[in-house]
Amino acid sequence: MGYPDTAEGFMIESQKNWQDFKKQEFKLKPFEDRDIDVAIDCCGVCGSDVHTINGGWGDCPLPICVGHEIVGKAIKVGKDVKTIKVGDRVGVGAQIQADLTCNNCKADQENYCPNTVDTFGAPYKDGTISQGGYSSHIRAHEYFTFKIPDELESEVAAPMLCAGITVYSPLVRLGCGPGKKVAICGLGGLGHFAIMWAKALGAEVYVLSHSPSKKEDALALGAKEFIVTNEDEWYKPYAFTFDFILNTADAVHKFNMPNYYSTLKVWGKFHCVGFGDEPLPQMMAQDFAPNGCSFGASHIGNRPEMLAMLDLAAKQNLKSWIQKVPISKEGCAEVVGKVNKNDVRYRFVLTDYDKEFGQRG
């Protein structure tokens, strides 16, 4: 068949063999009036890709093509599309559809829509399963397709569409800005964006990490101070210091949470965007009482936040720290394997799609 009925991508057929990618066709959802077809040029590699295919987050529909940090060229637009035209360079992140009619959507909370469709592994209303960006094409709703500013290279912009927005949204909603002291826990794909964004938004930024070797990177990204959490009583000098902690690590199950809570100001928040495979550590209600702190989490961000984040990156010349790998069966296996081992500094981007899939418009 081929496009426009199908796309071609690198898919896994078994979560037991989650690094065994096979190139095959998959069905695209029916084209609708606000849809945009994108010929993909590159795609960032997210921890979510790995947690999905290796079963860390449970079963997924198989076969599956993952990837939700997508940049490419719009090659077809529906008749009701207003914001994108054919030929535009666009991005698609971790959400590809919502009902856009519920109270959440009307309040710019579409990332919490009860009828959301994730970019891969989720059913559309016709039963088609969404497939992601390790592929030749993606068909996306206009509201979840974003024009990429000219100042941003495609490979640099791609990881912003999930990792970037996942930390930008809570930073803004928690009030990151001048006069605030913000701690970023974990320096990886999410954490390196969190440091950059928090600094760019005007906050004083601290980094909490168990890896002393990352100190120079943290300072280069804009941190004022680097705190090694493996050291005894690391938390004591920082009692009642931080307005909030944004946790980007997926190892919270290993944390002594009261130590982290003690560094928060009164009514401060420990906010989690690093989602691991293990349950949270046991916590008592009284752990939160010494400063009235709280624990929370969030899911990606909304369209206005995505546009504001891309604009901030363009205006302040903020760049993702990336490693490029040409897309192929072997390339896909390499990047997910290394992400699984945290062997990346700090985001892989799959590239050279034209060599693998040919010119697509």
C-alpha positions in Angstrom: 0.0 0.0 0.0 2.3 2.8 1.2 1.6 6.4 2.0 -1.0 7.9 2.3 -2.7 4.8 3.7 0.3 3.4 5.6 3.7 4.5 6.9 6.8 2.5 7.4 8.7 2.4 10.7 11.0 0.4 12.9 8.8 -1.6 15.3 9.3 -4.2 18.0 7.0 -7.3 18.1 7.9 -8.5 21.6 8.7 -6.8 24.9 11.0 -9.7 25.6 13.0 -8.8 22.5 12.7 -5.1 23.0 15.9 -4.2 21.0 14.9 -6.3 18.0 13.5 -3.7 15.6 12.0 -4.7 12.3 11.1 -2.3 9.5 7.5 -2.7 8.5 4.3 -1.0 7.4 1.6 0.2 9.7 -1.8 1.7 9.2 -2.4 5.5 9.5 -5.6 6.7 11.0 -8.2 8.1 8.5 -7.3 11.7 7.4 -9.6 14.4 8.9 -10.1 18.1 8.2 -7.7 19.3 10.9 -5.0 16.7 10.3 -1.5 17.3 9.1 0.8 14.7 7.5 4.4 15.1 8.4 7.4 13.5 6.6 9.7 12.9 9.5 13.3 14.2 9.4 14.4 13.3 12.9 13.2 12.0 16.2 14.5 12.3 19.8 14.8 9.2 21.9 12.8 9.4 25.2 13.0 7.3 28.3 9.3 6.7 27.7 10.2 4.8 24.5 12.3 2.4 26.6 9.8 2.0 29.5 7.2 1.2 26.9 9.0 -1.4 24.8 10.8 -3.2 27.6 7.6 -3.6 29.7 8.7 -1.4 32.5 5.4 0.4 32.4 3.4 -2.7 31.6 2.0 -4.3 28.4 1.7 -2.3 25.2 -0.1 -3.0 21.9 2.2 -4.9 19.6 3.8 -4.4 17.2 4.7 -0.9 18.2 6.7 2.0 16.7 7.7 4.4 19.5 9.1 7.9 19.4 7.4 11.2 20.3 10.0 13.9 19.8 9.3 14.4 16.1 10.4 17.1 13.6 9.7 17.0 9.9 8.0 18.7 7.0 4.3 19.2 6.6 3.4 17.5 3.3 -0.4 17.6 3.5 -2.8 19.7 5.5 -6.6 19.3 6.1 -9.0 21.9 4.7 -9.7 23.4 8.2 -6.0 23.8 9.2 -5.2 27.4 10.0 -1.8 27.4 11.7 0.4 25.2 9.4 0.9 25.2 5.6 2.5 22.6 3.3 6.2 22.9 3.5 6.4 24.2 7.0 8.9 22.6 9.4 6.9 21.3 12.3 7.2 19.3 15.5 4.9 16.7 17.2 5.3 15.7 20.9 4.0 13.1 23.2 0.3 13.9 22.7 -1.4 13.7 19.3 -5.1 14.2 20.0 -7.7 15.3 22.6 -11.4 15.9 22.4 -10.8 19.7 22.7 -14.4 20.1 24.0 -14.2 19.1 27.7 -13.7 21.5 30.5 -10.0 20.7 30.8 -9.4 21.3 27.1 -11.3 24.6 27.2 -9.1 25.7 30.1 -5.8 25.0 28.2 -5.4 21.8 30.2 -5.7 19.5 27.1 -2.7 17.5 28.4 -5.1 16.3 31.1 -8.0 15.5 28.8 -9.8 12.3 29.7 -9.9 11.4 26.0 -6.3 12.1 25.2 -4.5 10.0 22.5 -0.8 9.5 23.1 1.5 9.7 20.1 2.2 6.0 20.1 0.5 3.0 21.5 -3.0 4.5 21.9 -6.3 3.7 20.1 -8.0 6.3 17.9 -11.8 6.3 17.8 -11.8 4.1 14.7 -9.6 1.5 16.4 -6.3 2.4 14.7 -3.4 2.3 17.1 -1.2 5.4 17.1 2.4 4.8 16.0 5.4 7.1 16.7 8.3 8.7 15.2 10.8 6.0 14.4 9.0 6.1 11.1 8.6 7.7 7.7 5.4 9.7 8.4 3.1 10.7 11.2 -0.5 12.0 10.9 -1.2 14.6 13.6 -4.0 16.9 14.7 -3.3 20.6 14.0 -3.6 21.5 17.7 -0.7 19.1 18.6 1.5 20.2 15.7 3.9 23.1 16.3 5.8 25.2 13.8 9.5 25.1 14.7 11.2 28.6 14.9 13.8 29.2 12.2 16.5 29.8 14.8 16.3 26.2 16.1 17.9 23.3 14.2 15.6 20.4 13.7 17.8 18.0 15.7 18.1 20.5 18.6 14.3 21.2 18.6 13.3 17.5 18.6 14.0 16.6 22.3 12.3 19.8 23.4 8.9 18.4 22.2 8.8 15.9 25.1 11.7 16.3 27.5 11.7 20.0 27.1 8.0 20.6 27.7 7.8 18.0 30.4 10.0 20.2 32.6 9.0 23.6 31.2 5.4 23.2 32.1 5.8 22.5 35.9 8.6 25.1 36.2 6.2 27.8 34.9 3.2 26.5 36.9 5.2 26.3 40.1 6.3 29.9 39.7 9.9 29.6 38.5 11.4 33.1 38.0 13.4 35.9 39.6 13.8 35.6 43.3 13.1 31.9 43.4 15.6 29.2 44.4 14.9 26.0 42.5 16.5 22.6 42.8 16.7 20.2 39.9 17.1 16.6 40.9 18.9 14.5 38.3 21.0 15.6 35.3 19.9 13.7 32.3 17.6 14.2 29.3 15.0 15.9 31.4 17.3 17.5 33.9 19.6 19.3 31.5 16.5 21.1 30.0 15.2 21.9 33.5 18.5 23.6 34.4 18.5 25.6 31.2 14.8 26.7 31.4 15.0 27.5 35.1 18.0 29.7 34.5 16.5 31.3 31.5 13.3 32.1 33.5 15.4 34.0 36.0 15.6 31.6 39.0 18.6 30.7 41.1 19.3 27.0 40.1 20.8 24.2 42.2 21.4 20.7 41.0 21.0 17.6 43.2 22.8 14.6 41.8 24.4 11.3 43.0 27.0 11.6 40.1 29.8 14.0 41.1 31.2 13.7 37.5 28.3 15.8 36.2 29.3 18.9 38.2 30.9 20.7 35.3 28.0 20.0 33.0 25.6 21.4 35.6 27.5 24.6 36.0 27.9 25.0 32.2 24.1 24.6 31.8 23.5 27.5 34.3 23.4 26.0 37.8 24.7 28.1 40.7 25.6 25.1 42.8 26.0 21.4 42.4 25.0 19.2 45.5 26.2 15.6 45.7 23.4 13.6 47.4 25.6 10.6 48.1 27.5 12.6 50.7 26.5 12.2 54.3 24.1 14.8 55.6 24.2 16.6 52.2 20.8 18.1 53.0 21.6 19.8 56.3 23.1 23.1 54.9 20.1 23.5 52.7 17.3 23.3 55.3 14.3 25.5 54.2 16.1 26.7 51.1 14.3 25.7 48.0 10.9 27.0 46.7 10.5 23.7 45.0 12.4 20.7 43.8 11.8 19.4 40.3 12.7 15.8 40.2 13.7 14.4 36.8 15.3 11.2 38.0 13.5 7.9 37.6 15.0 6.4 40.8 12.8 8.0 43.5 12.3 4.5 45.0 15.9 4.8 46.2 15.5 8.2 47.8 15.3 9.0 51.5 12.4 11.4 51.0 12.4 13.3 54.3 16.0 14.4 53.5 14.8 16.0 50.3 11.7 17.5 51.9 13.8 19.1 54.6 15.4 21.4 52.0 12.1 22.9 51.0 10.7 26.2 52.2 7.5 26.2 54.1 4.7 25.0 51.8 7.4 24.0 49.2 6.8 21.2 46.7 8.7 18.1 45.6 7.4 17.7 42.0 8.2 14.6 40.0 8.5 14.3 36.2 10.9 11.3 36.3 8.7 8.2 36.2 10.5 5.0 37.0 9.5 1.4 36.9 9.4 1.0 40.7 6.8 2.1 43.3 7.5 5.2 45.4 9.2 4.6 48.7 6.9 4.3 51.8 6.0 7.7 53.2 4.2 8.8 56.3 1.9 11.8 56.5 4.1 13.3 59.2 7.0 13.4 56.7 5.3 16.4 55.2 4.5 18.2 58.4 7.8 19.9 59.4 7.4 22.5 56.6 4.0 21.7 55.2 5.5 20.5 51.9 3.8 18.4 49.3 4.5 15.8 46.6 3.2 16.1 43.1 3.7 15.1 39.5 2.6 16.3 36.0 2.1 15.2 32.5 3.9 17.0 29.6 2.4 20.5 29.0 -0.2 22.4 27.0 0.0 24.1 23.6 0.6 27.7 24.9 3.4 26.4 27.1 4.9 24.5 24.1 4.9 27.6 21.9 6.3 29.8 24.8 9.1 27.2 25.4 10.1 27.1 21.7 10.1 30.9 21.6 12.3 31.1 24.7 14.8 28.7 23.3 14.9 30.6 20.0 15.3 34.0 21.6 17.9 32.9 24.2 19.8 30.6 21.8 19.2 27.6 24.1 20.4 24.3 22.7 19.7 20.7 23.6 22.8 18.6 24.3 22.4 15.8 21.8 24.1 12.8 20.2 23.0 12.0 16.6 22.5 8.4 15.4 21.3 7.6 11.9 18.0 5.7 12.0 18.2 2.0 11.1 17.5 -1.3 12.7 20.9 -1.2 14.4 20.6 2.5 15.3 17.3 2.0 17.0 18.7 -0.9 19.0 21.7 1.1 20.0 19.9 4.2 21.3 17.3 2.4 23.4 19.9 0.1 24.9 22.1 3.1 25.9 19.2 5.1 27.2 18.3 2.1 29.3 21.8 2.2 30.8 21.7 6.0 31.1 24.6 6.1 28.7 23.8 9.3 26.9 24.7 13.0 27.2 22.0 14.0 27.3 19.6 13.1 24.5 19.8 10.8 21.4 18.3 12.0 18.2 17.7 9.7 15.3 18.6 11.3 12.0 19.1 10.7 8.2 15.5 9.6 7.6 15.8 10.3 3.8 18.5 7.7 3.5 16.3 5.1 5.2 12.9 6.0 3.9 13.6 8.0 0.7 12.5 11.5 -0.2 8.9 12.0 0.9 7.9 15.4 -0.3 
